[in-house]
């Protein structure tokens, strides 16, 4: 029987002392707590209690920043890793529309920008995840950081599942059906940016998380970051809706509202979710007004995030030119 308090117990104590005494963790406390979790120095009961107390309290930007720092300090990047322009997370999966954002990322890669994408494989039934869509396009999914670095050096694009990037985080994401709720892991996994890209994109489902991501990025010193409410929670613009974009530009917060790109206020769900349409639209074999608007709109936000455009109008015009000039014989990274 353990008589002295477990070293991790103090973090649970901070989070679970009731309405008047509970407080958020500092950046340093959050980093230390996550380091203990990643190093296997906690008990299962403690991990469950910790994640759910954070969930009830709601995570703070300082906590997210501390968790991210702990993970980054434990990643071992290949010595030959190329510089990366844009970090693109993909953890939600798509249930109502095809993952058009993948084509946005591939156009960007074809234009010479190096994009690293990381995300979750299937964990919610009925949703299409990025790894599945990339395989349908004939684009390989990296198995480790070394393969991801090689792919980016060769094709300007790589996708690495979180299972390979950081297995302990994948394990924590897998607790959702056991705990019955999402946890802060779903928030900070998106912020990892393992290759240190100066620009980062974030898509959320719940608008309340926009400021959380932006403020955590500011604490982490992220040079350029954009976060917006994406279709299904992915980094994909909903072209029929106004789009509020929260940016961080060299340490300063910036808020922008982008007007709708289409007249139709609502888009019916895609009943077939036929992944072969992605390649068909890329090649120009079929037209898809909604899909192309989503591609161009998402690409526009990426260009604005990278600093390649001055405003929404400029970004959309440049995005349309890149999309129209794509190499239609194949998606950019599927060599």
ZADRENVO-773055 format. One record per residue (C-alpha): x, y, z; residue in three letters. Coordinates in steps of 0.25 Angstrom, whole numbers. Layout:
# residues N
> X | Y | Z | ala
...
//
This chain:
# residues 335
> 0 | 0 | 0 | unk
> 5 | 14 | -4 | unk
> 6 | 23 | 8 | unk
> 13 | 35 | 3 | unk
> 6 | 43 | -8 | unk
> 9 | 39 | -22 | unk
> 18 | 50 | -29 | unk
> 7 | 52 | -40 | unk
> -4 | 54 | -29 | unk
> -1 | 68 | -27 | unk
> -6 | 72 | -41 | unk
> -19 | 65 | -39 | unk
> -20 | 72 | -26 | unk
> -18 | 86 | -33 | unk
> -29 | 82 | -43 | unk
> -39 | 76 | -33 | unk
> -40 | 84 | -21 | unk
> -54 | 90 | -23 | unk
> -60 | 102 | -29 | unk
> -52 | 112 | -21 | unk
> -39 | 106 | -20 | unk
> -37 | 99 | -33 | unk
> -28 | 106 | -43 | unk
> -22 | 104 | -57 | unk
> -8 | 98 | -58 | unk
> 4 | 108 | -61 | unk
> 11 | 105 | -74 | unk
> 23 | 99 | -66 | unk
> 13 | 90 | -58 | unk
> 6 | 85 | -70 | unk
> 19 | 82 | -77 | unk
> 24 | 74 | -64 | unk
> 11 | 67 | -63 | unk
> 11 | 63 | -78 | unk
> 25 | 58 | -77 | unk
> 22 | 49 | -66 | unk
> 10 | 43 | -74 | unk
> 19 | 41 | -87 | unk
> 30 | 35 | -79 | unk
> 20 | 25 | -72 | unk
> 22 | 30 | -58 | unk
> 7 | 31 | -55 | unk
> -4 | 21 | -51 | unk
> -16 | 18 | -61 | unk
> -25 | 23 | -50 | unk
> -18 | 36 | -49 | unk
> -18 | 38 | -64 | unk
> -33 | 37 | -65 | unk
> -35 | 46 | -54 | unk
> -25 | 56 | -59 | unk
> -32 | 57 | -73 | unk
> -46 | 57 | -68 | unk
> -43 | 68 | -58 | unk
> -37 | 76 | -69 | unk
> -49 | 73 | -78 | unk
> -59 | 78 | -67 | unk
> -50 | 91 | -64 | unk
> -47 | 93 | -79 | unk
> -33 | 94 | -83 | unk
> -25 | 107 | -83 | unk
> -16 | 112 | -94 | unk
> -4 | 111 | -83 | unk
> -8 | 96 | -81 | unk
> -8 | 93 | -96 | unk
> 5 | 100 | -98 | unk
> 12 | 92 | -87 | unk
> 6 | 79 | -92 | unk
> 12 | 82 | -106 | unk
> 25 | 86 | -100 | unk
> 26 | 73 | -93 | unk
> 23 | 65 | -106 | unk
> 33 | 73 | -115 | unk
> 44 | 71 | -105 | unk
> 43 | 56 | -107 | unk
> 42 | 55 | -122 | unk
> 55 | 51 | -129 | unk
> 55 | 58 | -143 | unk
> 64 | 52 | -154 | unk
> 77 | 59 | -156 | unk
> 73 | 61 | -170 | unk
> 59 | 66 | -168 | unk
> 56 | 78 | -178 | unk
> 51 | 91 | -174 | unk
> 36 | 91 | -174 | unk
> 27 | 103 | -178 | unk
> 13 | 99 | -172 | unk
> 9 | 89 | -161 | unk
> -5 | 84 | -164 | unk
> -13 | 75 | -154 | unk
> -24 | 66 | -158 | unk
> -31 | 59 | -146 | unk
> -46 | 60 | -148 | unk
> -49 | 52 | -160 | unk
> -60 | 55 | -170 | unk
> -74 | 50 | -169 | unk
> -83 | 59 | -178 | unk
> -73 | 64 | -189 | unk
> -61 | 58 | -196 | unk
> -47 | 63 | -190 | unk
> -45 | 73 | -201 | unk
> -35 | 80 | -192 | unk
> -25 | 69 | -196 | unk
> -25 | 74 | -210 | unk
> -23 | 88 | -205 | unk
> -10 | 83 | -198 | unk
> -5 | 76 | -210 | unk
> -7 | 88 | -219 | unk
> 1 | 96 | -208 | unk
> 12 | 85 | -209 | unk
> 12 | 86 | -224 | unk
> 14 | 101 | -223 | unk
> 27 | 99 | -216 | unk
> 23 | 100 | -201 | unk
> 26 | 88 | -192 | unk
> 14 | 83 | -184 | unk
> 15 | 73 | -173 | unk
> 1 | 67 | -169 | unk
> -1 | 59 | -156 | unk
> -14 | 53 | -151 | unk
> -22 | 41 | -146 | unk
> -26 | 29 | -153 | unk
> -40 | 23 | -151 | unk
> -46 | 25 | -137 | unk
> -60 | 29 | -140 | unk
> -69 | 20 | -148 | unk
> -75 | 26 | -161 | unk
> -64 | 36 | -163 | unk
> -53 | 37 | -174 | unk
> -39 | 39 | -169 | unk
> -28 | 46 | -176 | unk
> -19 | 33 | -177 | unk
> -30 | 26 | -184 | unk
> -33 | 37 | -194 | unk
> -18 | 38 | -197 | unk
> -17 | 23 | -200 | unk
> -29 | 25 | -209 | unk
> -21 | 35 | -217 | unk
> -9 | 26 | -218 | unk
> -1 | 35 | -208 | unk
> 7 | 27 | -198 | unk
> 6 | 29 | -183 | unk
> 19 | 31 | -175 | unk
> 22 | 20 | -165 | unk
> 32 | 29 | -157 | unk
> 38 | 42 | -156 | unk
> 49 | 38 | -165 | unk
> 40 | 34 | -176 | unk
> 32 | 47 | -174 | unk
> 45 | 55 | -176 | unk
> 49 | 47 | -188 | unk
> 35 | 49 | -194 | unk
> 35 | 64 | -191 | unk
> 49 | 66 | -198 | unk
> 44 | 58 | -210 | unk
> 30 | 63 | -212 | unk
> 28 | 75 | -202 | unk
> 17 | 67 | -195 | unk
> 16 | 56 | -184 | unk
> 6 | 51 | -175 | unk
> 9 | 43 | -162 | unk
> -1 | 37 | -153 | unk
> -1 | 40 | -139 | unk
> 1 | 26 | -136 | unk
> 15 | 27 | -142 | unk
> 18 | 41 | -138 | unk
> 15 | 39 | -123 | unk
> 9 | 26 | -119 | unk
> 6 | 30 | -104 | unk
> -3 | 42 | -110 | unk
> -10 | 31 | -119 | unk
> -13 | 23 | -107 | unk
> -19 | 35 | -100 | unk
> -27 | 38 | -112 | unk
> -32 | 24 | -111 | unk
> -38 | 26 | -98 | unk
> -50 | 34 | -103 | unk
> -59 | 22 | -104 | unk
> -55 | 18 | -90 | unk
> -56 | 31 | -83 | unk
> -69 | 35 | -92 | unk
> -63 | 49 | -95 | unk
> -52 | 56 | -103 | unk
> -41 | 61 | -95 | unk
> -30 | 72 | -96 | unk
> -22 | 62 | -104 | unk
> -31 | 65 | -116 | unk
> -27 | 79 | -114 | unk
> -12 | 79 | -112 | unk
> -9 | 68 | -122 | unk
> -13 | 77 | -133 | unk
> -2 | 87 | -128 | unk
> 10 | 78 | -128 | unk
> 17 | 84 | -141 | unk
> 28 | 74 | -139 | unk
> 37 | 80 | -151 | unk
> 36 | 94 | -145 | unk
> 29 | 100 | -157 | unk
> 27 | 115 | -156 | unk
> 13 | 115 | -161 | unk
> 2 | 106 | -155 | unk
> -13 | 104 | -159 | unk
> -24 | 99 | -149 | unk
> -38 | 95 | -152 | unk
> -48 | 93 | -140 | unk
> -63 | 89 | -139 | unk
> -67 | 97 | -127 | unk
> -64 | 112 | -129 | unk
> -60 | 113 | -114 | unk
> -47 | 106 | -117 | unk
> -42 | 116 | -127 | unk
> -37 | 126 | -117 | unk
> -31 | 114 | -109 | unk
> -23 | 110 | -121 | unk
> -19 | 124 | -125 | unk
> -14 | 128 | -110 | unk
> -7 | 115 | -108 | unk
> 0 | 117 | -121 | unk
> 4 | 131 | -116 | unk
> 10 | 125 | -104 | unk
> 18 | 115 | -112 | unk
> 24 | 126 | -120 | unk
> 17 | 121 | -133 | unk
> 21 | 132 | -144 | unk
> 8 | 130 | -152 | unk
> -4 | 123 | -149 | unk
> -19 | 123 | -154 | unk
> -30 | 116 | -147 | unk
> -45 | 115 | -152 | unk
> -57 | 107 | -151 | unk
> -55 | 96 | -162 | unk
> -64 | 86 | -168 | unk
> -66 | 75 | -159 | unk
> -55 | 80 | -150 | unk
> -44 | 79 | -161 | unk
> -36 | 90 | -167 | unk
> -46 | 92 | -178 | unk
> -53 | 104 | -182 | unk
> -68 | 104 | -183 | unk
> -70 | 112 | -195 | unk
> -85 | 115 | -194 | unk
> -83 | 121 | -180 | unk
> -76 | 134 | -175 | unk
> -62 | 129 | -169 | unk
> -57 | 136 | -157 | unk
> -42 | 134 | -156 | unk
> -33 | 136 | -144 | unk
> -19 | 139 | -147 | unk
> -6 | 141 | -140 | unk
> 4 | 148 | -148 | unk
> 18 | 150 | -142 | unk
> 12 | 151 | -127 | unk
> 0 | 159 | -130 | unk
> -14 | 154 | -131 | unk
> -22 | 158 | -143 | unk
> -37 | 155 | -146 | unk
> -43 | 154 | -160 | unk
> -57 | 151 | -166 | unk
> -56 | 145 | -180 | unk
> -69 | 146 | -188 | unk
> -76 | 133 | -193 | unk
> -71 | 128 | -207 | unk
> -85 | 122 | -211 | unk
> -99 | 127 | -211 | unk
> -105 | 114 | -206 | unk
> -106 | 115 | -191 | unk
> -106 | 100 | -188 | unk
> -99 | 89 | -195 | unk
> -106 | 75 | -194 | unk
> -98 | 64 | -189 | unk
> -90 | 55 | -199 | unk
> -98 | 42 | -198 | unk
> -87 | 34 | -205 | unk
> -74 | 39 | -200 | unk
> -68 | 33 | -212 | unk
> -53 | 36 | -210 | unk
> -50 | 33 | -225 | unk
> -56 | 47 | -228 | unk
> -44 | 54 | -221 | unk
> -35 | 49 | -233 | unk
> -46 | 51 | -243 | unk
> -48 | 66 | -239 | unk
> -33 | 68 | -238 | unk
> -31 | 63 | -253 | unk
> -43 | 71 | -257 | unk
> -51 | 59 | -262 | unk
> -63 | 63 | -254 | unk
> -67 | 77 | -248 | unk
> -72 | 79 | -234 | unk
> -75 | 94 | -230 | unk
> -75 | 91 | -215 | unk
> -63 | 83 | -215 | unk
> -55 | 93 | -224 | unk
> -60 | 104 | -215 | unk
> -55 | 97 | -203 | unk
> -42 | 94 | -209 | unk
> -39 | 108 | -213 | unk
> -45 | 114 | -200 | unk
> -36 | 105 | -192 | unk
> -24 | 108 | -200 | unk
> -27 | 123 | -199 | unk
> -26 | 122 | -184 | unk
> -13 | 114 | -185 | unk
> -7 | 125 | -194 | unk
> -11 | 136 | -184 | unk
> -5 | 128 | -172 | unk
> 8 | 127 | -180 | unk
> 8 | 142 | -182 | unk
> 7 | 140 | -197 | unk
> -6 | 148 | -198 | unk
> -10 | 162 | -192 | unk
> -25 | 159 | -190 | unk
> -37 | 150 | -193 | unk
> -39 | 155 | -207 | unk
> -24 | 154 | -211 | unk
> -23 | 140 | -205 | unk
> -35 | 135 | -212 | unk
> -30 | 141 | -225 | unk
> -16 | 134 | -223 | unk
> -22 | 121 | -219 | unk
> -31 | 120 | -231 | unk
> -19 | 123 | -240 | unk
> -11 | 111 | -233 | unk
> -23 | 102 | -234 | unk
> -25 | 105 | -249 | unk
> -10 | 103 | -252 | unk
> -9 | 89 | -245 | unk
> -3 | 78 | -252 | unk
> -16 | 70 | -255 | unk
> -10 | 57 | -259 | unk
> -8 | 53 | -244 | unk
> -9 | 59 | -230 | unk
> 4 | 66 | -227 | unk
> 10 | 56 | -217 | unk
> 6 | 43 | -224 | unk
> 19 | 41 | -232 | unk
//
